[in-house]
Structure formats: C-alpha cells, structure tokens
Amino acid sequence: MRGRKTSLCVILTLEERSQLEQLLRCTTTSLGLARRCRAILEVANGLPLVHVARLVDLTGKHVRKWVQRFLRERLEG
C-alpha cells in the first residue's frame, strides 16, 4: 500500500471499536459523525491518512485533525 507512514497510531480497545462500528451502522447517525467513525476505524486498521481521506471524501488535513482529537479525547471527542 502506498502512502507515507504517519506518526499517528490509533490503537482501539474492543469497546471503542464496537462503539465506532455501531455508530457507523446506525441509520440515524449524522453523515459527519459516520465519516469520523470510518476514518478512525480505517486509521486503526493501518491505512495511511491519504487513503482514508479518499475513502471518506475529505482532505488529509481533516482526517489528521480528527485522529489527533480522537487520540486526545478518545470517544468523547
């Protein structure tokens, strides 16, 4: 897989992964929140930020911001 390695590494607990996946599947979850959940899950799966940004149809800058916020605040962020 191409793309630069990022210094941001997301390691999810089983509970966090479960909650993110549940939010992603829920039909009442807003599009923005669903994108954030998918981005965090994909980064946790090892995808580079550039690829994740393409998957969620946003810029790498946004994905990086969301990952940094998640690392600081976890699910509360």
N, C-alpha and C positions, 0 to 999 in steps of 0.2 A: 504494500500500500504506500503510495507516495504522499508526500507532505512532510513538513518539518515537525520534528518532535517538539512537544510543548513541555514547559516546566510545570504545567498544571496537571496534577494527577488526582483524579476523583476515585476514591475507594468508598463504595456504598456498603452500609450494613444491609442485612437481609430485610429488615423492616423498612429502611429508606427505599430500597429498590422496589419492594412491594407497594409502598405508598405512591411512588412515582409512576409505576406501571398502572396502578388503579386509576390515578388521575388521568393518565393518557387514554385509557379505555373508556372513561366515563363520558357519556354524550353531553352532559351539562357543563363540562369543563370549558372555560373560555379558550379561544384559539391561542392567545398569547401564553397562557399557562401551559397548554398542551405542548407548544413549541419549546418552552423552557424545560419541561419534563423530558421531552425526547432528546433535547440537546444534552442534558446532564447524563441521561442513560447512555447515549452514544459515546460521550467522552469517557464515561466509566468503563465502557466496553473496549476502549483503546483507540477509537478513531481520532485522527488529527482534527483540530479545530476547523480547518479549511473545509474538510469533507462534511463535518457536522453542520457547518454554516450552509453549505449547499443543500443538505437534506432538509433543513428547517426553513430554507429560503430566506436567509438573513445574512448579514455580514459577519465576518470573523470577529470584528470588534464587539458586536452584541453578544456573541456566544462566549467570548472571553470574559466579558463583564458578568454574565450570568454564572459562569463557572466560578469566578472569583467570589461572587456573592454567596454562592452555594457553599464554597469552602469556608467562608467566614461564619455564615449563619445557619448552614445546613437547611433543613426543610422549612424553617421559619422564614428564611429569606426568599 
